[in-house]
Amino acid sequence: MTVGSAGIIFSETLLKENAMKTHRILFNLAIFGFCFYACTGPNVRTDFDPAADFAKFRTFAFAGLTDMNRGGVFDNSLTRTRIESTVASQLNKKGLQQVQLDQHPNLLVHYWVDVKDKQRVQSSGPTAGAYGWGGAYGTGAGNVWTYEYKEGTLIVDLVEPTKKELVWRATMVADLSDTAQENVETGKKAIARAFENYPPKRSQ
């Protein structure tokens, strides 16, 4: 073997090793990107009627749950107890008192629950290949991974009962875990974030 041919073989081996390292790095980045996206916590949005006088709302009562899947799977005492106790805790911290429906509350709390099967596609992007004899730099399409998961949505509405007007709404969306306890903790964090800036500032 000549010195020239040995140098060529060494260069090709080095390029292949670099390509493999690049592929592994891109794979790890793709996985990290998915985990970062999935683990950043629930997406929480709130909206309200700027003309509503939230200072006059001192009592509330729960008006029930609506299962958006219409299958009744989530309309059970366990789900209602978990959601209502967390929402009540947040409203109590804001100075509101829970009463019964027949006690004419200032606000009615109605909430909606939905779970959907979702799919996310993650790509590692183009991968670098070895130099060709003609000096061209080759690229590949990279790898694509598909993840199936469940997405949960919780909507909490505050309604003024006399006029039956919606005065405040929180929409919370999050990827669900395989364990009920983790989902419960996610729900608590989402509801706490939703009521963080409650009551909203009234427009002048």
N, C-alpha and C positions, 0 to 999 in steps of 0.2 A: 504494500500500500504506500502510495506516495504521500508527501507532506500536504500537497494540494488537495488530494481526495480525502485525507483525514480531516482537513480543515472544513471541507464541505459537509462531511458526515456530522462533525461536531456542531456546525452551525444549524443544520437541520434538526438535530436532537434538541438543541437549546431552544429553537423556535417552537418545537412541539411542546416542550415542557412549559414554555411561557404561555402558549395557547391554552394548555390544560389549566394552569394557574389562573389565567384570566377567566376561564369558564367557571372555575370553582368560586372565584370572587363574585362574579355576576350572579351565580346561583344563590350565594349567601346574601347578597344585596337584595335579590328578589324576595327571598324569604323574610328578610328583615323589613323590607318595605311593606309586605303583607301584614306582618305582626304589628308594625307601627300603626298601620291604618286601622287594624282591628282593635288595638289596645289603647287608642287615644281616648276612649270613653264615649259616653252617649252624646248625641247631637241634640242640644236643647234650644228650642226657640219659644219665645213668648210674644203675645200680642194682646192689646187691650183697647178698650174704648176710651179715648182721651177726654171725653166729656163726662165720664163717670166720676162720682165723688166717692172714692174708696174709703175716706175717713168715716163715713156713716155706716160702713159695713162692720158690724161688731159680732154677729153670730152667723153660723153656717150649719147646714145639714146636708147629708149625702142623699142624692136622688137616684143613685143606682149606677149600674155598669152596662155598657153596650158592647157585646162581642162583635167586632167588625167582621169576623170570619163567618158569622151567622150560624155557627155550628154549636154554640153553647158550651164549647170546651172550657173556655176561660171564665164563664159566668158561674163561679162556684164560691162557696163561703171562704175557702182558703185564699183565693186570689183577692176577693173583696176585702177581707180582713187585712192582708198585707198592704194593699194600696191605700185603703182608708186610714189605717193607723199612721202611715207615713205622712200622708197629706194632712191629716188632723194635727200631727205633731208640728208640722211647718206652720200651719195657720195659727196654732196656739202660740207659737213663738212670736207671731206678728200681732198678738193681742186679741185674736178672735176666739170666741167660745163656741164649742159644738153643742147644738140643741137637737131636739127631735123635730120631725117635719111638721107635726101639729102645733109646734110652738112658734110658728111664723118666723123662720130665720130670715136674716137679711140677704143671705146668699144660699143658693143651691149648688152643690158640687156634683157634677156628673162627669163620668170618665169613660173613655173608650179604650179597648185593648185589641191589638191585632198582632199576629205572627205570620210571617211569610217566608217561604223557602226562597233563598237567593243564591246566586252564583257569581263568583268573582274570578276574573281571568288576570293572571300576573305573568308578565314576560320579563325575561332576563335581558332583552334587547339584543342587538346584533353582537355576534362573537367574532373575535379576530382570528384569522387563519394565518398560515405561514406564507412567507414570500415565495412567489413563483420564480422560475428561471427568467421570465421576461421582466421581472421587477414589479409585477402587479401585486397588490395587497388584497388578499381574499377575505371576505366576510361571510358569516353565516346568519341565518335568520334567528338564531338563538333558541331558547326553550320557552315553552308556554305551560303554565300550571293553572289548573282550574280548581277552585275551592268552593265547596257547597257549604252553606251555613244558613242559620235562621236569623231573621231580622225582626226584632220586636218593636212595636210602636205603642206608646201610651199617651193619650190626650186627656188633659184635665181641663174641664170648663167650669168657670164660675158664672152663675146666671142670677140676675136680679129677678126674683120670683113674681113681683107685682106686675111688671111690664113684660116679663119673660124675655128679657134681653141678655144676650151674652156680653159680659163686661170684661172678661179676662180668659185667656186660653194659653196653655202650655202644651207644646208638642215635643215629645221625647222619642228619639229613635236610637237603637243600639243593637249591635251584634250580640246574639245570645250565646251563652255557654252551654255545656252539656250538663252542668250541675245546677240544681234549683237554688242553692245557697248563693252561688256567684251571681245568678240573675237577680236575686233579691237584693244583694248589695249594690248591683248596678242600678236597679230601680230606685233605691234609696238615694244614691248619689245624684241621679238624674232629677228626682223630685226636689232635692235640696237646692240644686243649681237653679231649677225653675223658679223657686220662691225666693231666691237670693235678693232680688231687687223688688220684691213685693212689699208694700203697695207701690205701684208705679207713680211717678210724679204726674200730677194733674196739669193739663195744659192751661195756660193763662188766657 
